[in-house]
Structures are given as structure tokens and as C-alpha cells.
Amino acid sequence: MPKRSRMLPFGWYPGNERSCREELEKFVAGVTPLPEGTKVRGGIVPHAGWFFSGKLAARVFHLVSRGGQPQVVAVFGGHLPGNSPPLLVMDEAWETPLGDLPLAVEFYDPLKRRLTLKEEYPGDNTIEVQLPMVKYFFPQAKVLALRGPHSAKAMELGEAVAEVARELKVSLLVFGSTDLTHYGPNYGWSPKGFGAEAVKWVKEVNDKRFIDETLKLDAAGMLRAGAEDQSACSAGGAAAAVAAAKKLGAGKARLVDYYTSYDVMPGDSFVGYLGAVLLD
């Protein structure tokens, strides 16, 4: 059976089951659950290593998981330019420290009939860093792993995934993976200089527009904001998840939290992190 092995080194997430479980238990301790009866379709999660953004991603997965266990979890990554086709992981399983994740192979042919797709290889952190969390919070689910480009093709991808789920009569949750503004000398972009004022501008201006578009479930607006403001490295992944969630019935989103790597480890270079849940 074709199985994808771990690509990321241990600094991105722990290397064994016990350490993963201990980290995840700490991340979600004390989280206030969503109101009883809330219908959740998925979420938006950051994809830096667990040291920086793991707490926020875990809290999104945790809140969504309390609404029910799906048969399939779709994870939409990104890091693709607008002229790329969507990418589909076509293996049968993916290795994680908590055990192998079965992949939703039944989606592959129906998706390829609807869209021009290329095989995803050799891997990308936008997807892989989420997978131990998927295994932990959705232990019985299969995973559908895709990457959406920074273009309208991302929305077509999300809608196609939702349509195939309905065609196959399987329950589905969707997660879009993106980090926000990459600021400072490490990223070659620092239009507001350095220090507290730069951090304030990223939080209150540059990332805010992308967050606002996300909370409105405006996938096209997310793509525009990401391109015009350099405020999202994987806007295509997030936009695909929003498009899929809306196709499934989502009508609103709720912010779980927002912070930056500056809040974890201050420095002239830092990255923004968004966590949100997508709701009916």
C-alpha cells in the first residue's frame, strides 16, 4: 500500500505518540466549548511548527471535533502560485506519530473527473503539520489532502470536494491551512520598519483585512487580500476550505484566536496566525 512518510523534522511537531498527546492535552486545556447544538463545518488553522502555532491549530480542531466525528476530514494546504493547478495527495495512507492515517482514496477519481489536478509531491508543511492533530481529534476519519492555488481554482476545488462528499454520501469536515503576514528581514518585507509599531500595523491593519474577509466567508475577498496585502502565504488553502464549507451549509465563521510569532518569541521577523471555526 503506498504510504507517505513523515517529511518534516522533529522540530515541527513531536516524534512520538506520547509527546504528541501530551502537547495536545496542554494546548486545549481550559478551552471554552462552542454552544450546545452548534453545527460546525470545519475551520481555518495556522501551519507553523507546534512551538509557535500548535496551540491555536489544536484549539480549532478540538472545538470542531466536539460537534461530531466525520467519516472524512479534508485538509486544504497551499503555498502555490495562482497559475498552479490544484494538487491532490494520491497515496493510500500517511504516517503520523499516532499511527497511520488512511487517505480517502474514494474521492480521487470523482475529483479528477471534475477538475484538472496534479499529484502532490513531495509534500508541504501546510498539510503535514496538521495530520497528528487530525489523527488525535478524529481518530476514525479518513483524510483527503489537497493544496489549493492562489486563484479562483481554489474555490472550484473546495466546491468540488463538497460535491463529491454528497455524491458518495459521506460526512465531511474541511480545514484550510494558512499563516498570515510574514514580516521582517527573514522574509524580505518590512514596509513599516521594526519594533512595536510594525507589530501593531501587522495586527491591526495588514492581517485584519484577511481576517475580516474570512469571518465573512468571502473566499474571493480572502484571495484578494492575500495578494494585495501580502497577508497570507496560503490563501488558496483557506479559500478552498471556505468554499467547501459554504457548499456544505456554512453561513458564518467565528474567530477562535489570533496572535503572531512575536507574541511567542519577539524579534524583527514574525508571522501572523489565525484560527477560526466555520459554522452553519
C-alpha positions as CSV (number, residue, x, y, z in Angstrom):
1,M,0.0,0.0,0.0
2,P,1.5,3.4,-1.0
3,K,2.1,5.2,2.3
4,R,3.6,8.7,2.6
5,S,6.3,9.0,5.2
6,R,7.0,11.9,7.5
7,M,8.9,14.7,5.7
8,L,9.2,17.4,8.4
9,P,11.9,17.1,11.0
10,F,11.0,16.7,14.7
11,G,11.2,20.5,15.4
12,W,7.9,20.9,13.6
13,Y,6.0,18.5,15.8
14,P,7.0,15.7,18.2
15,G,8.4,12.5,17.0
16,N,6.4,10.0,19.2
17,E,2.9,9.4,20.2
18,R,3.3,10.2,23.9
19,S,4.8,13.6,23.2
20,C,2.2,14.4,20.7
21,R,-0.6,13.5,23.1
22,E,1.0,15.4,26.0
23,E,1.4,18.6,23.8
24,L,-2.2,18.4,22.5
25,E,-3.6,18.0,26.0
26,K,-1.8,21.1,27.1
27,F,-2.8,23.1,24.1
28,V,-6.6,22.5,24.6
29,A,-6.7,22.7,28.4
30,G,-9.4,25.1,29.6
31,V,-10.9,25.8,26.1
32,T,-14.5,27.0,26.3
33,P,-16.6,24.8,24.1
34,L,-19.0,26.2,21.5
35,P,-22.6,26.5,22.5
36,E,-24.6,23.2,22.6
37,G,-26.1,22.3,19.2
38,T,-23.7,24.4,17.1
39,K,-23.3,22.9,13.7
40,V,-19.6,23.1,12.6
41,R,-18.3,22.5,9.1
42,G,-14.6,23.0,9.7
43,G,-12.0,25.6,10.4
44,I,-9.0,27.7,9.4
45,V,-5.7,26.8,11.1
46,P,-2.1,28.1,11.0
47,H,0.7,25.8,10.0
48,A,3.9,26.9,11.7
49,G,5.6,24.4,13.9
50,W,3.8,23.4,17.0
51,F,6.0,25.5,19.2
52,F,4.7,28.7,17.5
53,S,1.1,28.0,16.3
54,G,0.3,24.5,17.5
55,K,-1.9,25.7,20.4
56,L,-4.1,27.7,18.1
57,A,-4.5,24.9,15.5
58,A,-5.2,22.4,18.2
59,R,-7.9,24.5,19.7
60,V,-9.7,24.8,16.3
61,F,-9.5,21.1,15.7
62,H,-10.7,20.4,19.3
63,L,-13.7,22.8,19.0
64,V,-14.7,21.3,15.7
65,S,-14.3,17.7,16.9
66,R,-16.8,18.3,19.8
67,G,-19.5,18.8,17.2
68,G,-19.2,15.3,15.9
69,Q,-17.0,12.8,14.2
70,P,-16.9,12.8,10.4
71,Q,-16.1,10.0,8.0
72,V,-13.7,12.2,6.1
73,V,-11.5,15.2,7.1
74,A,-10.3,17.4,4.1
75,V,-7.2,19.4,4.8
76,F,-6.5,22.1,2.2
77,G,-2.9,23.3,2.2
78,G,-1.4,25.9,-0.1
79,H,2.0,27.5,-0.8
80,L,1.0,27.5,-4.5
81,P,1.1,30.4,-7.0
82,G,-2.1,31.3,-8.9
83,N,-1.0,29.6,-12.1
84,S,-0.7,26.2,-10.5
85,P,-3.3,23.6,-10.8
86,P,-4.7,22.2,-7.5
87,L,-2.6,19.3,-6.1
88,L,-4.0,16.1,-4.7
89,V,-2.2,13.6,-2.5
90,M,-2.8,10.3,-4.1
91,D,-1.3,7.9,-1.6
92,E,-3.4,5.4,0.4
93,A,-2.1,6.3,3.9
94,W,0.1,8.9,5.7
95,E,2.4,8.2,8.6
96,T,1.9,10.1,11.9
97,P,3.4,9.5,15.4
98,L,-0.1,8.5,16.5
99,G,-0.4,5.8,13.8
100,D,-1.1,5.8,10.1
101,L,-3.9,7.9,8.7
102,P,-5.9,6.2,5.9
103,L,-6.5,8.5,3.0
104,A,-9.9,8.9,1.3
105,V,-9.0,7.2,-2.0
106,E,-12.6,7.0,-3.0
107,F,-12.5,10.8,-3.7
108,Y,-9.7,10.6,-6.2
109,D,-11.4,9.6,-9.4
110,P,-14.5,11.7,-8.8
111,L,-12.4,14.8,-8.2
112,K,-10.2,14.1,-11.3
113,R,-13.4,13.9,-13.4
114,R,-14.4,17.4,-12.2
115,L,-11.0,19.2,-12.1
116,T,-7.6,19.3,-13.7
117,L,-5.4,18.0,-10.8
118,K,-1.8,17.1,-10.4
119,E,-0.3,14.7,-7.9
120,E,1.0,16.4,-4.8
121,Y,4.7,15.6,-4.3
122,P,6.9,15.6,-2.3
123,G,4.9,17.2,0.5
124,D,4.4,20.5,2.3
125,N,4.2,21.7,5.9
126,T,0.8,23.3,5.3
127,I,-0.7,19.8,5.3
128,E,1.7,17.6,7.2
129,V,1.9,19.7,10.4
130,Q,-1.9,19.2,10.9
131,L,-2.0,15.5,10.5
132,P,-1.1,14.3,14.0
133,M,-3.9,16.6,15.2
134,V,-6.4,15.1,12.8
135,K,-5.4,11.6,14.0
136,Y,-5.8,12.7,17.6
137,F,-9.1,14.6,17.3
138,F,-10.7,12.5,14.6
139,P,-9.3,9.0,15.2
140,Q,-11.7,7.1,12.9
141,A,-11.7,9.5,10.0
142,K,-10.0,9.2,6.6
143,V,-8.1,12.2,5.3
144,L,-8.3,13.9,2.0
145,A,-5.2,16.0,1.5
146,L,-5.0,18.7,-1.2
147,R,-3.3,22.0,-2.0
148,G,-5.2,25.0,-3.4
149,P,-3.5,27.6,-5.6
150,H,-3.8,31.4,-5.0
151,S,-6.6,31.8,-7.6
152,A,-10.3,31.1,-8.2
153,K,-9.3,27.5,-8.8
154,A,-9.1,27.1,-5.1
155,M,-12.8,27.9,-4.7
156,E,-13.6,25.4,-7.5
157,L,-11.5,22.8,-5.6
158,G,-13.4,23.4,-2.4
159,E,-16.8,23.2,-4.0
160,A,-15.8,20.0,-5.9
161,V,-14.8,18.3,-2.7
162,A,-18.1,19.1,-1.1
163,E,-20.0,17.9,-4.1
164,V,-18.1,14.6,-4.2
165,A,-18.8,14.1,-0.5
166,R,-22.5,14.5,-1.2
167,E,-22.3,12.1,-4.2
168,L,-20.5,9.5,-2.0
169,K,-22.9,10.2,0.9
170,V,-20.1,10.6,3.4
171,S,-19.9,13.1,6.3
172,L,-17.1,15.7,5.8
173,L,-15.3,18.4,7.7
174,V,-12.9,20.8,6.0
175,F,-9.9,22.7,7.2
176,G,-7.9,25.4,5.4
177,S,-4.3,25.9,6.4
178,T,-2.6,29.3,6.1
179,D,-0.3,31.6,8.0
180,L,-0.7,35.4,7.7
181,T,1.7,38.2,7.2
182,H,5.4,37.2,7.0
183,Y,7.1,40.4,8.2
184,G,10.8,41.4,8.7
185,P,14.2,40.7,7.3
186,N,13.8,36.9,7.2
187,Y,11.0,37.4,4.6
188,G,12.4,40.5,2.8
189,W,9.4,42.6,3.6
190,S,9.3,45.3,6.3
191,P,7.3,48.4,5.0
192,K,6.7,49.8,8.5
193,G,10.2,49.4,9.9
194,F,10.7,47.4,13.1
195,G,9.6,47.3,16.7
196,A,6.3,47.8,18.4
197,E,4.8,50.0,15.7
198,A,5.5,47.4,13.0
199,V,3.8,44.7,15.1
200,K,0.8,46.9,15.7
201,W,0.5,47.6,12.0
202,V,0.6,43.9,11.1
203,K,-2.0,43.1,13.7
204,E,-4.4,45.9,13.3
205,V,-4.1,46.7,9.6
206,N,-2.5,44.1,7.4
207,D,-3.8,40.9,8.9
208,K,-7.1,42.4,9.9
209,R,-8.4,42.7,6.3
210,F,-7.7,39.0,5.6
211,I,-9.3,38.0,9.0
212,D,-12.4,40.1,8.3
213,E,-12.9,38.5,4.8
214,T,-12.5,35.1,6.4
215,L,-15.1,35.8,9.1
216,K,-17.5,37.0,6.3
217,L,-16.8,33.7,4.4
218,D,-15.7,35.7,1.4
219,A,-13.3,33.4,-0.3
220,A,-12.7,35.7,-3.2
221,G,-12.1,38.6,-0.8
222,M,-9.6,36.4,1.1
223,L,-7.7,35.8,-2.2
224,R,-7.6,39.5,-3.0
225,A,-6.5,40.5,0.5
226,G,-3.7,37.9,0.5
227,A,-2.4,39.1,-2.9
228,E,-2.8,42.8,-2.4
229,D,-1.5,43.0,1.2
230,Q,0.9,40.0,1.3
231,S,-1.1,38.9,4.3
232,A,-1.5,35.2,3.7
233,C,1.1,32.6,2.4
234,S,-1.6,30.0,1.6
235,A,-4.7,32.0,0.8
236,G,-5.7,29.3,-1.6
237,G,-5.9,26.6,1.1
238,A,-8.1,28.8,3.3
239,A,-10.3,29.9,0.4
240,A,-10.8,26.3,-0.7
241,A,-12.0,25.4,2.8
242,V,-14.4,28.3,3.0
243,A,-15.8,27.5,-0.4
244,A,-16.3,23.9,0.6
245,A,-17.8,24.8,4.0
246,K,-20.3,27.1,2.3
247,K,-21.3,24.4,-0.1
248,L,-21.9,22.2,2.9
249,G,-24.1,24.8,4.6
250,A,-21.9,27.1,6.5
251,G,-23.1,30.7,6.8
252,K,-20.7,32.3,9.3
253,A,-17.4,32.0,11.0
254,R,-16.2,32.6,14.5
255,L,-12.7,33.7,15.5
256,V,-11.0,31.4,17.9
257,D,-7.9,33.5,18.4
258,Y,-5.2,35.5,16.6
259,Y,-1.6,36.2,17.6
260,T,1.8,36.3,16.0
261,S,5.1,34.6,16.5
262,Y,6.3,37.9,18.0
263,D,4.0,37.1,21.0
264,V,5.8,33.7,21.4
265,M,9.3,34.8,20.6
266,P,9.8,38.6,20.0
267,G,12.0,39.6,17.1
268,D,12.2,41.8,14.0
269,S,10.9,38.9,11.9
270,F,7.5,37.4,12.8
271,V,4.4,35.7,11.3
272,G,0.7,36.1,12.0
273,Y,-1.6,33.2,13.0
274,L,-5.4,32.9,12.5
275,G,-7.7,30.3,14.0
276,A,-11.4,30.2,13.1
277,V,-14.3,27.8,13.0
278,L,-16.8,27.7,10.1
279,L,-20.4,27.3,11.2
280,D,-23.9,27.0,9.8
